[in-house]
Amino acid sequence: MSSHSSQSPRLAACICCGRSVSTEARMCAHCGQPEPSDQLRLAVQEFLRQEPKINAIKFVREQTGLGLKEARDYVERISENR
C-alpha cells in the first residue's frame, strides 16, 4: 500500500504562456518561465488598488525582467481575478 497522499497538486496559469503549472514548480515546464512569488502577486494587487495599471506593469518588469507584453498579461490576469 502506498503512503503517498491522494491530493492532486494545485495548478496555476503560467504568466508567460498561460498553461497550467504546479504551484510548487520553480519554472513552467512548457516555456521555462520562472514563476513569480506570491509576494509579487500581493504587491501587484496593492499597486492596482493605489496606482494606475501602467505603474503595476512597470513594477513587474523591474522585479522580474519580463518583457512588456508578458508583464502586461500578468498584471491583467491579477486585475481580472481581484
TIRO-2110 file (N, C-alpha, C; in Angstrom, 1 decimal):
// TIRO-2110
0.8, -1.2, 0.0, N, 1, A
0.0, 0.0, 0.0, CA, 1, A
0.9, 1.2, 0.0, C, 1, A
0.5, 2.2, -0.8, N, 2, A
1.3, 3.4, -0.9, CA, 2, A
1.0, 4.4, 0.2, C, 2, A
2.1, 5.1, 0.6, N, 3, A
1.8, 6.1, 1.7, CA, 3, A
1.7, 7.5, 1.1, C, 3, A
1.7, 7.6, -0.2, N, 4, A
1.5, 8.9, -0.8, CA, 4, A
0.1, 9.5, -0.7, C, 4, A
0.1, 10.7, -0.5, N, 5, A
-1.2, 11.4, -0.4, CA, 5, A
-2.0, 11.4, -1.7, C, 5, A
-3.3, 11.3, -1.7, N, 6, A
-4.0, 11.2, -2.9, CA, 6, A
-4.4, 12.6, -3.4, C, 6, A
-3.9, 13.7, -2.7, N, 7, A
-4.3, 15.0, -3.1, CA, 7, A
-3.5, 15.4, -4.4, C, 7, A
-4.2, 16.0, -5.3, N, 8, A
-3.6, 16.4, -6.6, CA, 8, A
-2.9, 17.7, -6.3, C, 8, A
-1.9, 18.1, -7.1, N, 9, A
-1.2, 19.3, -6.9, CA, 9, A
-2.1, 20.5, -7.3, C, 9, A
-1.9, 21.6, -6.7, N, 10, A
-2.6, 22.8, -7.1, CA, 10, A
-2.0, 23.4, -8.3, C, 10, A
-2.8, 23.9, -9.2, N, 11, A
-2.3, 24.4, -10.5, CA, 11, A
-2.6, 25.9, -10.6, C, 11, A
-1.7, 26.6, -11.4, N, 12, A
-1.9, 28.0, -11.7, CA, 12, A
-1.5, 28.2, -13.1, C, 12, A
-2.0, 29.2, -13.7, N, 13, A
-1.6, 29.6, -15.1, CA, 13, A
-0.2, 30.2, -15.1, C, 13, A
0.6, 29.8, -16.0, N, 14, A
1.9, 30.5, -16.2, CA, 14, A
1.7, 31.9, -16.7, C, 14, A
2.5, 32.8, -16.2, N, 15, A
2.3, 34.2, -16.6, CA, 15, A
2.8, 34.5, -18.0, C, 15, A
3.6, 33.6, -18.5, N, 16, A
4.1, 33.8, -19.9, CA, 16, A
3.2, 33.1, -20.9, C, 16, A
3.0, 31.8, -20.8, N, 17, A
2.3, 31.1, -21.8, CA, 17, A
0.9, 30.7, -21.5, C, 17, A
0.5, 30.9, -20.2, N, 18, A
-0.9, 30.7, -19.8, CA, 18, A
-1.3, 29.2, -19.5, C, 18, A
-0.3, 28.3, -19.7, N, 19, A
-0.6, 26.9, -19.5, CA, 19, A
-0.6, 26.6, -18.0, C, 19, A
-1.2, 25.5, -17.6, N, 20, A
-1.2, 25.1, -16.2, CA, 20, A
0.1, 24.6, -15.7, C, 20, A
0.5, 25.0, -14.5, N, 21, A
1.8, 24.7, -13.9, CA, 21, A
1.5, 24.4, -12.4, C, 21, A
2.2, 23.5, -11.8, N, 22, A
2.0, 23.2, -10.4, CA, 22, A
2.5, 24.5, -9.6, C, 22, A
1.8, 24.8, -8.6, N, 23, A
2.1, 25.9, -7.8, CA, 23, A
3.4, 25.7, -7.0, C, 23, A
3.9, 24.4, -7.0, N, 24, A
5.2, 24.1, -6.3, CA, 24, A
6.3, 24.2, -7.3, C, 24, A
6.1, 24.3, -8.6, N, 25, A
7.1, 24.3, -9.6, CA, 25, A
7.9, 25.7, -9.5, C, 25, A
9.2, 25.6, -9.8, N, 26, A
10.0, 26.8, -9.8, CA, 26, A
10.0, 27.5, -11.2, C, 26, A
9.6, 26.7, -12.2, N, 27, A
9.5, 27.3, -13.6, CA, 27, A
8.5, 26.5, -14.4, C, 27, A
8.0, 27.1, -15.4, N, 28, A
7.0, 26.5, -16.3, CA, 28, A
7.7, 25.3, -17.1, C, 28, A
7.1, 24.2, -17.0, N, 29, A
7.6, 23.0, -17.8, CA, 29, A
7.4, 23.2, -19.3, C, 29, A
6.5, 24.1, -19.7, N, 30, A
6.1, 24.3, -21.1, CA, 30, A
7.0, 25.4, -21.8, C, 30, A
7.3, 26.5, -21.1, N, 31, A
8.1, 27.6, -21.7, CA, 31, A
9.3, 28.0, -20.9, C, 31, A
9.5, 27.4, -19.7, N, 32, A
10.7, 27.7, -18.9, CA, 32, A
10.7, 29.0, -18.1, C, 32, A
9.5, 29.7, -18.2, N, 33, A
9.4, 31.0, -17.4, CA, 33, A
9.4, 30.7, -15.9, C, 33, A
10.3, 31.4, -15.2, N, 34, A
10.3, 31.3, -13.7, CA, 34, A
9.0, 31.8, -13.2, C, 34, A
8.4, 31.2, -12.3, N, 35, A
7.1, 31.6, -11.7, CA, 35, A
7.4, 32.7, -10.6, C, 35, A
6.7, 33.8, -10.7, N, 36, A
6.9, 34.8, -9.6, CA, 36, A
6.3, 34.3, -8.3, C, 36, A
6.8, 34.9, -7.3, N, 37, A
6.3, 34.5, -5.9, CA, 37, A
5.0, 35.1, -5.6, C, 37, A
4.4, 34.5, -4.6, N, 38, A
3.1, 35.1, -4.0, CA, 38, A
3.3, 36.5, -3.6, C, 38, A
4.5, 36.9, -3.1, N, 39, A
4.8, 38.2, -2.6, CA, 39, A
4.6, 39.2, -3.8, C, 39, A
5.1, 38.8, -5.0, N, 40, A
4.9, 39.7, -6.1, CA, 40, A
3.5, 39.9, -6.5, C, 40, A
2.7, 38.8, -6.5, N, 41, A
1.3, 38.9, -6.7, CA, 41, A
0.6, 39.8, -5.8, C, 41, A
0.9, 39.7, -4.5, N, 42, A
0.3, 40.6, -3.5, CA, 42, A
0.7, 42.0, -3.6, C, 42, A
2.0, 42.2, -4.0, N, 43, A
2.5, 43.6, -4.3, CA, 43, A
1.8, 44.2, -5.5, C, 43, A
1.5, 43.4, -6.5, N, 44, A
0.8, 44.0, -7.7, CA, 44, A
-0.6, 44.3, -7.3, C, 44, A
-1.3, 43.4, -6.5, N, 45, A
-2.6, 43.7, -6.1, CA, 45, A
-2.7, 45.0, -5.3, C, 45, A
-1.7, 45.3, -4.5, N, 46, A
-1.6, 46.6, -3.7, CA, 46, A
-1.4, 47.7, -4.7, C, 46, A
-0.5, 47.6, -5.7, N, 47, A
-0.3, 48.6, -6.7, CA, 47, A
-1.6, 48.9, -7.4, C, 47, A
-2.4, 47.9, -7.8, N, 48, A
-3.6, 48.1, -8.5, CA, 48, A
-4.7, 48.8, -7.7, C, 48, A
-4.6, 48.7, -6.4, N, 49, A
-5.5, 49.4, -5.5, CA, 49, A
-5.2, 50.9, -5.4, C, 49, A
-3.9, 51.2, -5.6, N, 50, A
-3.5, 52.6, -5.3, CA, 50, A
-2.9, 53.4, -6.5, C, 50, A
-2.6, 52.7, -7.6, N, 51, A
-1.8, 53.3, -8.7, CA, 51, A
-2.5, 52.9, -10.0, C, 51, A
-2.2, 53.7, -11.1, N, 52, A
-2.7, 53.3, -12.4, CA, 52, A
-2.0, 51.9, -12.8, C, 52, A
-2.7, 51.2, -13.7, N, 53, A
-2.2, 49.9, -14.1, CA, 53, A
-0.8, 49.9, -14.7, C, 53, A
-0.5, 51.0, -15.4, N, 54, A
0.8, 51.1, -16.1, CA, 54, A
1.9, 51.1, -15.0, C, 54, A
1.7, 51.6, -13.8, N, 55, A
2.7, 51.6, -12.8, CA, 55, A
2.9, 50.2, -12.3, C, 55, A
1.8, 49.4, -12.2, N, 56, A
2.0, 48.0, -11.8, CA, 56, A
2.8, 47.2, -12.8, C, 56, A
2.5, 47.5, -14.1, N, 57, A
3.3, 46.8, -15.2, CA, 57, A
4.7, 47.2, -15.1, C, 57, A
5.1, 48.4, -14.9, N, 58, A
6.5, 48.8, -14.7, CA, 58, A
7.1, 48.1, -13.6, C, 58, A
6.4, 48.0, -12.5, N, 59, A
6.9, 47.4, -11.3, CA, 59, A
7.2, 45.9, -11.6, C, 59, A
6.3, 45.2, -12.2, N, 60, A
6.5, 43.8, -12.6, CA, 60, A
7.7, 43.6, -13.5, C, 60, A
7.9, 44.5, -14.4, N, 61, A
9.1, 44.5, -15.3, CA, 61, A
10.4, 44.6, -14.5, C, 61, A
10.4, 45.6, -13.6, N, 62, A
11.6, 45.8, -12.8, CA, 62, A
11.9, 44.7, -11.9, C, 62, A
10.9, 44.0, -11.4, N, 63, A
11.1, 42.9, -10.4, CA, 63, A
11.4, 41.6, -11.1, C, 63, A
10.9, 41.4, -12.3, N, 64, A
11.1, 40.1, -12.9, CA, 64, A
11.9, 40.0, -14.2, C, 64, A
12.1, 41.2, -14.8, N, 65, A
12.8, 41.2, -16.1, CA, 65, A
12.0, 40.8, -17.3, C, 65, A
10.7, 40.6, -17.0, N, 66, A
9.7, 40.2, -18.1, CA, 66, A
9.7, 41.4, -19.2, C, 66, A
9.3, 41.0, -20.4, N, 67, A
9.0, 41.9, -21.4, CA, 67, A
7.7, 42.6, -21.2, C, 67, A
7.5, 43.7, -22.0, N, 68, A
6.3, 44.5, -21.8, CA, 68, A
5.0, 43.6, -21.9, C, 68, A
4.9, 42.8, -22.9, N, 69, A
3.7, 42.0, -23.2, CA, 69, A
3.5, 41.0, -22.0, C, 69, A
4.5, 40.3, -21.6, N, 70, A
4.4, 39.4, -20.5, CA, 70, A
4.0, 40.0, -19.2, C, 70, A
4.6, 41.2, -18.9, N, 71, A
4.3, 41.9, -17.7, CA, 71, A
2.8, 42.4, -17.7, C, 71, A
2.4, 42.9, -18.9, N, 72, A
1.1, 43.4, -19.0, CA, 72, A
0.1, 42.3, -18.9, C, 72, A
0.4, 41.1, -19.5, N, 73, A
-0.5, 40.0, -19.4, CA, 73, A
-0.6, 39.5, -17.9, C, 73, A
0.5, 39.5, -17.2, N, 74, A
0.5, 39.1, -15.8, CA, 74, A
-0.4, 40.0, -15.0, C, 74, A
-0.2, 41.3, -15.1, N, 75, A
-1.0, 42.3, -14.4, CA, 75, A
-2.5, 42.2, -14.8, C, 75, A
-2.8, 42.0, -16.0, N, 76, A
-4.2, 41.8, -16.5, CA, 76, A
-4.8, 40.6, -15.8, C, 76, A
-4.1, 39.5, -15.7, N, 77, A
-4.6, 38.3, -15.0, CA, 77, A
-5.0, 38.6, -13.5, C, 77, A
-4.0, 39.3, -12.9, N, 78, A
-4.3, 39.7, -11.5, CA, 78, A
-5.4, 40.6, -11.4, C, 78, A
-5.5, 41.6, -12.2, N, 79, A
-6.6, 42.6, -12.2, CA, 79, A
-7.9, 41.9, -12.4, C, 79, A
-8.0, 41.0, -13.3, N, 80, A
-9.3, 40.3, -13.6, CA, 80, A
-9.7, 39.4, -12.4, C, 80, A
-8.8, 38.9, -11.6, N, 81, A
-9.1, 38.0, -10.5, CA, 81, A
-9.3, 38.7, -9.2, C, 81, A
-9.3, 40.0, -9.2, N, 82, A
-9.4, 40.7, -7.9, CA, 82, A
-10.9, 40.6, -7.4, C, 82, A
END
